[in-house]
């Protein structure tokens, strides 16, 4: 099969570029260890900048679809197997982007409040989780880094001392847990520690405006990963109905399979079928 690239000119450029690169790997039947086209060629094929392409490759590297090493060509890889979620994948796919947006709003507000009311004990706890996060990344323990990352964000919300916001955060925290399971390798991305350190520094400086902007910057940096994972969960086709780019499937209706005569079968319960049969036998 010949790969024909689909030019990207829509929102969510980075996550859609990641979709296209995955499609290239599949349609070119690239095996693990086989090299992708050079970055210059890939960026021209997709009609995007080198910076956007590198962001897309970081997503795929973090999720295990490619392997990216400094000074070497990017190669295809084998994504790790993730245990099935207790939540229906299609439901989770629809919920994750909304939950991510809600988390950003909640944490942005909590961070601004924490910059005014956080105690020394709150700051110490945030520093501890950030240190554990950084140490885990240095030794390559991605699971420990994921745990410390979740703990940092939970401590950030707790530092606002607002039970309503804390309850709201708990309602959408499943998105962080799912990302921790499905995309914890993306935490290795070099901007992660500085982004979290900037949040803590702004809270410590009691700068509410700066704190809010650093939280937004963090969430916007990981938004393409959330979008990509949501589409993966949805098992979406790579092109929409017009064939112009990645599409979004809103749901699949369950239509009964056609019977031998080509008509749709409408099976009744066994008891109802038996009752109708008895009625026919009793007729004169």
C-alpha positions, 0 to 999 in steps of 0.5 A: 500500500502506498502512503499518501500524506494528508496535509494538516491545516486545522486546530490540534495540529500537533496531535493530528500530526502524530495521527498522520505519522502513525498512519505512515508507520502502518501503511508503510508497514514499518517494523520496529527499528526501521527508520522513518523519513528524515524530519525535513522530509516529514515536515514537508510531507505533512505541511508543518514546521519542524517544531510542530513535527518534533512535538508530534514525535515527542508524543509518539515517543512517549507513548512507545510508537516510535523511538527518538534518540538525539543525533539518530533517525527516528525509528518505529517501535512497539507500543507497550500493552496497557491493561483494559480500563474499567470504563468503556473506552468510547466513554473514556475517549469522550470524557478525557478532553472535557475532564482535562479542560475542567482540571485546568480550570480547577487547578488554575483557580486553586493555584491562584488561591494557594499563592495567597493562603498556602502554609509552609507545610503546603509548600514543603509538601509540594517541594517534596513531590516535585523532588521525588518526580525529578529523582524518579525521572533521573533514574528512569523510574517512570511509574514512580515519576507518574505517582509523584506527578499525580501527588504534586497536582493533588497537593496543589489543589489541597493547598487552596484549602477550598473543599468545593474545588477539592471535590470538583477536582476529585470528580475529574481526577480520573483523567490524570489517572488514565493518562498516568496509565496510558501516557506516563512515558510522556513525563520524560519530556524535558519540559515537565520538571521546569513547568512544575517548578515554575508553578511552585515558584509562583506559589512561593512568590505569592504571585496569583497572576503568574501562578495561573499562567504557569498552570495554563502553560503546563496543561496546554503543553500536554493537551495534544497528548490527551487528544491523541490518547482520546482518539486512540481509545475511540479507534477513530479512522485517520480521515473524516467523511470528506477524506480531508483529515482525522475525523471524530466518530460520535458513536456507533449504533447497534443495528441488528444483523440482516437475516437470510432474506436480507431484512433486519432481524427483530428478535422477540424474547423466547417467551413472547415467541412461544406465546404467539406460537400457542395462540396460532395453534389454538385458532380454529 
